Amino acid sequence: MSQTVSDFIVQRLHQWGARHIFGYPGDGINGVLGAINRAEGKMNFVQARHEEMAAFMNNMAELITATKYWRSWRDPRFIVCVFNNEDLNQVTWEQALASDMPVVLEVKTDPEVPPLPPHITLQQAKNFSLALMKGDPNESGMIKGAARQVLESIRP
């Protein structure tokens, strides 16, 4: 039998060091389940009760892997961002980027306010404006949110 796309995906994930695939059986993943079976023990399928739980399980497995191996990496920086639509703490962001070890960073953002750099340059502002002029369904909300963010940074 010729190689399927699912066989290729499972083979490539194995080459990259993956040994577990977390998922929820259904039409979209059945080809991958078949490829895992054909891989003859190179890959394990871990069944979750819901696809969101499978994603969470995968993330936790990768964090455990990073915790185990980060000291042996040539560049030990590894930043995980969790977005949850509240408030962006720029100090924490800068500390994470300056860290010399893995960091899990929770980034809370408003979906209508792009996270602007703390010291936005004229060129960055121009690029932001040009991107908005190309069309965004919620352009006015983004402009108001960005203006509010700038005002909050300059007033006490």
C-alpha positions in Angstrom: 0.0 0.0 0.0 1.3 3.5 -0.8 1.9 6.0 2.0 -1.0 8.2 3.0 -0.9 11.8 4.3 -1.7 10.4 7.7 1.2 7.9 7.5 3.5 10.8 6.5 2.3 12.9 9.5 2.8 10.1 12.0 6.2 9.3 10.5 7.3 13.0 10.7 6.0 13.4 14.2 8.0 10.3 15.2 11.1 11.7 13.5 10.7 14.9 15.5 10.6 12.9 18.8 6.9 12.7 19.4 5.7 9.4 20.9 2.2 10.2 21.9 -0.8 11.7 20.0 -3.7 12.9 22.1 -7.1 13.0 20.5 -10.7 12.3 20.4 -11.9 9.6 17.9 -14.1 10.8 15.0 -14.2 11.3 11.3 -11.4 13.8 11.1 -8.8 11.7 13.0 -9.7 8.2 11.7 -6.9 8.3 9.1 -4.4 9.2 11.7 -5.6 6.4 14.0 -5.0 4.0 11.1 -1.5 5.4 10.5 -0.7 5.0 14.2 -1.7 1.4 13.9 0.4 0.8 10.8 3.4 2.5 12.6 3.7 -0.7 14.8 4.3 0.7 18.2 6.3 3.8 17.2 3.5 6.1 18.3 0.8 5.8 21.1 -2.7 7.2 20.8 -4.0 8.6 24.1 -7.8 9.0 23.9 -9.4 11.9 25.6 -13.1 12.4 26.4 -13.2 15.7 24.5 -11.0 17.4 21.9 -10.2 20.4 24.2 -9.0 18.0 26.9 -6.8 16.3 24.3 -5.2 19.7 23.5 -4.7 20.3 27.2 -3.2 16.9 27.7 -0.8 17.5 24.9 0.3 20.8 26.3 0.9 19.4 29.7 3.0 16.5 28.2 5.1 19.0 26.3 5.6 21.1 29.4 6.8 18.0 31.3 9.2 17.2 28.4 10.5 20.8 28.5 11.0 20.5 32.2 13.0 17.3 31.8 15.3 18.4 29.0 15.7 22.2 29.0 19.1 22.2 30.7 20.6 20.2 27.8 19.3 22.6 25.1 21.8 24.9 23.3 19.3 27.8 23.8 17.2 27.1 26.9 14.5 29.7 26.2 11.1 28.2 25.8 8.1 30.5 26.2 4.5 29.2 26.3 1.8 31.9 25.9 -1.7 31.3 27.2 -4.2 33.9 25.8 -7.4 34.5 27.8 -8.7 38.0 26.9 -8.2 40.1 29.9 -5.2 42.4 30.7 -1.7 42.3 29.3 1.0 42.8 31.9 4.0 44.2 29.9 6.5 43.8 32.7 5.9 40.0 33.0 6.2 39.8 29.2 9.5 41.5 29.2 10.8 39.3 32.1 9.8 36.2 30.2 11.6 37.2 27.1 14.7 38.0 29.1 14.6 34.7 31.0 17.4 32.1 30.5 15.1 29.2 31.2 11.6 27.9 30.2 8.7 30.1 31.1 4.9 29.7 31.0 3.5 33.1 30.4 -0.2 33.8 30.8 -1.1 36.7 28.5 -4.5 38.3 29.0 -5.7 40.3 26.1 -8.9 42.0 24.8 -9.6 40.5 21.4 -10.4 43.9 20.0 -7.1 45.6 21.2 -3.9 44.6 19.6 -1.1 44.2 22.1 1.0 47.3 21.3 4.6 47.5 22.4 5.1 49.7 25.5 7.2 52.2 23.5 5.5 52.1 20.1 7.6 53.7 17.4 6.1 55.9 14.7 6.8 53.2 12.1 4.9 50.6 14.2 2.0 53.0 14.6 2.0 53.7 10.8 2.0 49.9 10.0 -0.8 49.3 12.5 -2.9 52.1 10.8 -2.2 50.8 7.3 -3.2 47.3 8.3 -6.5 48.7 9.7 -7.2 50.7 6.5 -7.0 47.5 4.5 -10.2 46.5 6.2 -11.2 44.8 9.4 -14.8 44.0 10.3 -14.3 45.5 13.8 -12.1 48.4 12.8 -13.8 51.0 15.0 -13.6 48.7 18.1 -9.9 48.1 17.5 -9.2 51.9 17.1 -11.1 52.7 20.3 -9.4 49.9 22.2 -5.9 51.0 20.9 -6.6 54.6 21.8 -7.8 53.5 25.3 -4.6 51.5 25.8 -2.4 54.4 24.8 -4.3 56.8 27.1 -4.1 54.4 30.0 -0.3 54.2 29.6 0.1 58.0 29.8 -2.4 59.0 32.5 -2.1 57.9 36.1 
